[in-house]
Amino acid sequence: MVLAVTARQAGKLALVIGLAVAVLLPSGPRPALFDGLPLPQAPYRYVNPPPDLASSNQPPGSGQATLPVQNGQVPGGGVQTSDGQVLVYFGLGALRASSSAQSATIRIDPVTDPPAPPRASQIRGNVYRVSATEEPGGGEVTVVRGYNITMRYPPGPFQELQFYDGTNWHSLRTTTVSGNPYAGATPTALGEIAATAPAGAGGESLLTILARIVESYGLLAFIIVFGGIAVAQEIRRRRRT
């Protein structure tokens, strides 16, 4: 009898946990809570979505921030896109404006007319343009020290972030975290940046397909998993009874 009660309680507890996850966890993109244990992600927002995602795709967001300028130096600050897919941070002295500038406007924009992919690579997800202009005047702000960018990439193959200077692509030293669909790098100039993978990298694996399912259905997948645990516990209890 003790075993039966324990099994019943475990099943109910699993279901309660699943519902609690659905209610309490906020929506939107989030980094992993623990290495290898990602929280549900909102679906990736494409400029040009794959055909099977075209009907449900939401347009990607942009971001803008205005930073003060003192004697031509920008004290630092950050900006992210409205959907959280890209975050950029400039440290103290990373940007330089003219002596007459009073502020610097930083923008992150998804590129609707991206350049051709890097040689022997494919672009994964969106290309984003990072720009900075000073006010008054609208002149370009100069990067004098590398800044940090964190970019989300969609499910599927991924190798590195690359930077486009208007003529050529350049590989960036890229950092990633297992189970977390974000990559980081430190560009030394303003321009266009994209997540890339080797050209011809295989189609979606089983893990990739599962990742896309979780990405599409998010918390619903957690509810299904915990609900399945509850059902299994109940069946096990009845068999023992």
N, C-alpha and C positions, 0 to 999 in steps of 0.2 A: 504493500500500500504506500509506503514511504517513497518508493521509486516512482510509482504512478503519479503521485502529487508533485514530485520534483520535476518530472517530465512535463506535466501540464503547466506548471509555473514557468518553466523555461520557455515553452512555446509562447505563452502569453507575453512574457518579458521580451522575447524577440520581436513580436508584433508591435508592442508598445514602443520599443526602441526605433523600429522602422518608421512609425508614424511621427515620433518625436523628431527624427532627423528631417522628415518632410516639412514639419512645421517650423522648426527652429533655425535651420540653416538658411541664410539669405541666398538669393539668386545672384548670378554674376560670376565672372571669372575670378578664381582665387589660386594662389600657389599651393603647393602640397603642404599638408599639415605635418606629415612626417615623410622622410625620404622613402619613396616607393609606395606611399599610401595617399594618393591624391584625393581631394574632395571633388565632388561633381563640378564640372565646368559648364558654363553656358555655351551653346553652340558657337563655333567659330564664325565670325562675320566676314564674308568674302566680298571683294569687289566684283569678281567673276566667279560665282559658285559652280561646283561640279553639277552636271545635269540633274543628278538625283537629289540635290539639296536646293535647287533653284526655287522651288515653291515655298520653302520654309526659311530661306536665307533672309537675314536682316542686314541692311547696309552697314558697313563699318563706320566707326566714329572718328572724329578728329579731336585735336586738343590744342589749347592755346593758353599761354600765361605771359603776363607782363612783369618784367623784373626791373628794379631800379638800376640806374647807372650813376656811378660817382667817379668823376675824373677819368672817364673812359673805361672804368672797370666795373664789371658786373659781379656783385657779391655772391651770386650763386642762387640756385633754386631748381625746381623741377616742374614737369608738365606731363600729363598722361592723356591718352585718348578717352573719350567719354565712355567707351565700352571696356576700357582696361586692357586692351590688347597690346598697347605699347606704352612704356614709361621711359622718360628721359630725365636725367639729372645732371646738372652742371655744377661742379664744385667751385669754390672761391677762386676767382681769377681765370677760370677756364675760357671766358668770353671777353673780348675787348671791343669797345666801341670808340667813336671819335670823342674828343674832349667836350664837344658841344651837345652830345647826346644826353637825354634825361631818363630814358628808359629803353629797354630792349624787349621786343615781342618775340616769343618763341612759339613755333607752331609745329605740330605733327599732323600730316595729312596722308590718307591713303591715296596712292597714285592710280588714276583711272586709265592712264596711257603708259604703262610701264615699259622700260627698255627691254631689248631682247635678253634672254637669260644668259648668265655667264657661260663661257665655253665649258663644255663637258658637265654642265650642271642644269638642274631644273629649279625654277622658283616654286617654293612651297608657301601657299597663302598669298598675302598681299605684299606689295612693295610700299614702303612708307617714306615720305620725304620729311626730313627735319630741316627747318629753316629758322633764321633769326634776323630780324631787322631792327634798326634803331629809330627812335623818335626824339625830336622831329627830323624829318628829312627822308626817312625810309631807306637809308643806306644799309648795306649788309654788315652784319657783325662778324668779327673774325674769331675763329677758334684758336686759342694759343695753348691749350692743354686738353688732353683727351677727356671726353665726357662719357657717362654711363648710359647705355640703352638696354632695356629689357623688353624682349619682343616675344609674343606668343606665336606659336606655329600650329597648323592644323594636324589632325591625326595622319599618320603616314610616315614615309621616310624623311629623315632630317640629318644633315651633316654639320652645317655651320651657317653663321650670318655672313653676308657679303655686302660691301659698300660700293655704290656706283658714283663715280666722280663727274659724270656727264659724258665720259668717253669710254672708260674701262671699269670693269668690276674688280674689286680687291677683297681677298679673304680676310676676315677678322678673326682674331683669336677669340674663340667662343667658349663659354662655360654653360653647362647644363646640369640639371638635377634629375636623377632617375625618377620616373613617374610624374614629372612636372613638365607640362608642355610650354615652358618658357626658356628662352636662351638669352644670355647676356654677352655684351661685348663693349669695347671702349674705342669708338671711332675718334679720329683726330681731325675731322673736317665735317662740315655740314653737307648733306646730300641725301641720296636715296639708299635705303637699306632693305634687304630682303632675307628671309630664311631660305636656304637652298639645300638640295640633296643631289647626289650624283645623277647625271642624265641616265635614264633607263632604269633607275632603281625600281625594284620589283613592285608589283601591285600590292594591294592591301593584304596583309597577313591576317590570320584569325585574330591575333591580338589587336591589330589595327581596326578590324571590323568591330570587335567588342568595344574598343575605345570610342568609335564613332557612335555606337548605340548608346553608350553611357553619356556621351557628349550631347546626343540628340534628346535623350529622355531624362538625363540628369537624375534628380531625386526619385523619379518614378522607378528607376532601376534599383535603387536602394530599398524602396518599399517592396518590390517584387522579391528581392533577395531575402529580406527579413521575413516576409510573408511565407516564402518557401520553407524557411527554417521552422516557422511555426507549424506549418502543415506537416512537415516531416516529424516533428516532435509529437504531434497528436497521433499520427499513424503508429509511431513507435510505442506510444503509451497504450493504444488500444490493443496492439499485438501482445504486449506484455500482460495486459488485463485478461 
